[in-house]
Amino acid sequence: MPCRGGNWGPVPCRICGCIHRLHPFLGRRHSEESKKKNSESQKDRIPWNKGRTGVYSEETLIKISESLKGEKSPNYGRCFPKETREKMSKTRSAPEMVEFQRNIAKERWANGGFARVFMRPTSIEILLREFLDHMNIPYSTRKVIDIGYKTRIPDAFIEPNIIIEADGEYYHSEDCHGKNLKTKDEKADKILKEMGYIIYRISESDFRNGNYLETLNMIVINREKEEGKCQLN
């Protein structure tokens, strides 16, 4: 694997043994005054790619991604000190950082940014969607609901407040990967109900034996009743 050369102090590469040169500032620290000057100098600077999309082609993005994987990664083989790892963990778990990442995820989801990740629904989710399509009921699979400590994305959301979840036996069992997901679902459902949402959970076994049709038909009937009330009012 070819290495990157430089004009800094000599040091053998940990991958191929080639002699590289270290950065002259390695191990040194900027003074507080220098840090302040650097910060001030960057305040009015506008990044070249701010607000721009589609700068790189799909092929280029794949090449960039591949160039940073495995041994090609600049952090490959590195073991950060415990102090550094604790700082990184603390920064990532800070409330403002969590909120920032959550907002980005919401925006990406709303714009279809996660379409590739969730491209293949489960078999029972397909049955749910086929029924709703057959009944001509508009629904969304990208509705993001903030419940305070996290966000929820229902398997199907029907305006204005109906949530339908297709619970697979594996991921919604009493104990999955050492985590009691059923308890987590109950906690989230309680908050959603307090927010005014109506939640229907259909188990995988109900999908397999056909009982899900009874539940879905009941949802349709209740929805039509509510729409009838709104028209009368």
SEZA-974408 format. One record per residue (C-alpha): x, y, z; residue in three letters. Coordinates in pm, whole numbers, padded with zeros to 5 digits, always signed. Layout:
N
XYZala;...
***
This chain:
233
+00000+00000+00000met;+00153+00334-00102pro;+00217+00583+00178cys;+00183+00956+00193arg;+00510+01140+00204gly;+00581+01480+00356gly;+00844+01731+00455asn;+00838+01665+00829trp;+01059+01477+01077gly;+01142+01111+00984pro;+00932+00829+01127val;+00870+00473+00996pro;+00518+00399+00871cys;+00336+00145+01090arg;+00189-00024+00780ile;+00465-00057+00522cys;+00780+00060+00700gly;+00844+00356+00470cys;+01010+00657+00631ile;+00780+00955+00676his;+00834+01290+00835arg;+00638+01408+01138leu;+00457+01739+01157his;+00681+02001+01323pro;+00399+02096+01561phe;+00349+01740+01688leu;+00332+01732+02071gly;+00310+02110+02101arg;+00005+02311+02204arg;-00130+02648+02099his;-00145+02913+02368ser;-00486+03045+02473glu;-00407+03369+02290glu;-00332+03180+01968ser;-00648+02977+02002lys;-00850+03296+02042lys;-00688+03453+01735lys;-00755+03143+01526asn;-01116+03137+01642ser;-01169+03506+01559glu;-01013+03463+01215ser;-01261+03187+01127gln;-01582+03353+01248lys;-01675+03535+00927asp;-01535+03267+00699arg;-01799+03097+00481ile;-01722+02731+00399pro;-01688+02669+00025trp;-01957+02399+00032asn;-02212+02573+00256lys;-02562+02518+00118gly;-02432+02324-00180arg;-02553+01976-00268thr;-02448+01735-00538gly;-02091+01863-00532val;-01951+01513-00576tyr;-02086+01247-00810ser;-02208+00912-00676glu;-01895+00748-00816glu;-01669+00997-00637thr;-01851+00950-00307leu;-01802+00573-00333ile;-01431+00621-00404lys;-01393+00852-00102ile;-01574+00602+00118ser;-01361+00309-00003glu;-01040+00508+00043ser;-01109+00545+00417leu;-01205+00185+00498lys;-00999-00074+00681gly;-00623-00031+00666glu;-00665+00281+00454lys;-00825+00465+00746ser;-00595+00723+00910pro;-00698+00579+01249asn;-00635+00216+01154tyr;-00433+00039+01425gly;-00450+00336+01661arg;-00560+00293+02020cys;-00669+00619+02175phe;-00575+00674+02542pro;-00849+00621+02799lys;-00862+00995+02871glu;-00918+01073+02502thr;-01189+00808+02470arg;-01369+00949+02774glu;-01357+01300+02625lys;-01496+01174+02293met;-01776+00986+02470ser;-01862+01288+02685lys;-01875+01517+02381thr;-02098+01285+02180arg;-02340+01228+02468ser;-02375+01597+02559ala;-02743+01708+02544pro;-02677+01977+02282glu;-02490+01728+02060met;-02765+01466+02095val;-03026+01728+02004glu;-02817+01845+01708phe;-02780+01490+01572gln;-03149+01422+01629arg;-03250+01729+01427asn;-03020+01628+01143ile;-03171+01279+01142ala;-03523+01424+01133lys;-03437+01644+00835glu;-03265+01361+00648arg;-03555+01127+00711trp;-03812+01383+00596ala;-03612+01438+00276asn;-03572+01067+00207gly;-03208+01059+00315gly;-03251+00720+00484phe;-03439+00562+00194ala;-03151+00324+00120arg;-03122+00206+00478val;-03492+00127+00507phe;-03544+00023+00147met;-03654-00332+00231arg;-03951-00358+00471pro;-04016-00680+00660thr;-04269-00932+00532ser;-04533-00826+00785ile;-04475-00457+00706glu;-04540-00544+00342ile;-04873-00707+00439leu;-04966-00395+00635leu;-04884-00164+00344arg;-05068-00383+00093glu;-05384-00366+00303phe;-05367+00013+00339leu;-05299+00052-00034asp;-05591-00178-00117his;-05823+00028+00104met;-05690+00353-00052asn;-05590+00484+00289ile;-05308+00742+00269pro;-05028+00670+00514tyr;-04666+00760+00579ser;-04368+00542+00673thr;-04144+00843+00743arg;-04334+01023+01014lys;-04087+01132+01284val;-04238+01181+01630ile;-04032+01335+01909asp;-04123+01179+02245ile;-03864+01368+02449gly;-03588+01120+02516tyr;-03584+00984+02158lys;-03774+00991+01828thr;-04017+00728+01702arg;-04088+00636+01341ile;-04408+00429+01314pro;-04435+00146+01061asp;-04742+00328+00929ala;-04885+00665+01029phe;-05234+00775+00927ile;-05327+01139+00968glu;-05407+01291+01203pro;-05302+01067+01492asn;-05317+00694+01413ile;-05004+00482+01459ile;-04984+00122+01341ile;-04689-00095+01443glu;-04612-00436+01292ala;-04420-00611+01570asp;-04195-00894+01460gly;-04152-01175+01712glu;-03772-01152+01712tyr;-03719-00780+01771tyr;-04023-00729+01994his;-03981-01028+02221ser;-03947-01007+02599glu;-03571-01025+02570asp;-03387-00934+02249cys;-03008-00903+02253his;-03020-00868+02631gly;-03261-00573+02613lys;-03625-00584+02715asn;-03768-00411+02409leu;-04126-00481+02515lys;-04080-00262+02821thr;-03929+00011+02602lys;-04226-00010+02365asp;-04468+00023+02655glu;-04284+00329+02784lys;-04291+00495+02441ala;-04658+00404+02386asp;-04756+00563+02718lys;-04594+00893+02615ile;-04750+00879+02268leu;-05097+00822+02414lys;-05049+01120+02645glu;-04962+01322+02332met;-05296+01225+02179gly;-05190+00945+01943tyr;-05393+00626+01895ile;-05166+00321+01878ile;-05237-00019+01729tyr;-04978-00294+01765arg;-05018-00607+01554ile;-04798-00906+01636ser;-04629-01123+01378glu;-04840-01422+01483ser;-05158-01223+01403asp;-05019-01150+01059phe;-04937-01517+01006arg;-05282-01651+01107asn;-05480-01372+00937gly;-05612-01207+01254asn;-05446-00880+01150tyr;-05729-00820+00902leu;-05979-00790+01187glu;-05767-00526+01360thr;-05707-00331+01039leu;-06074-00339+00944asn;-06157-00205+01290met;-05908+00079+01232ile;-06075+00161+00900val;-06424+00164+01057ile;-06312+00386+01348asn;-06139+00620+01106arg;-06451+00652+00890glu;-06660+00726+01199lys;-06422+01002+01304glu;-06426+01151+00953glu;-06807+01140+00957gly;-06815+01331+01286lys;-06581+01595+01148cys;-06800+01643+00838gln;-07112+01681+01056leu;-06940+01940+01268asn;
***
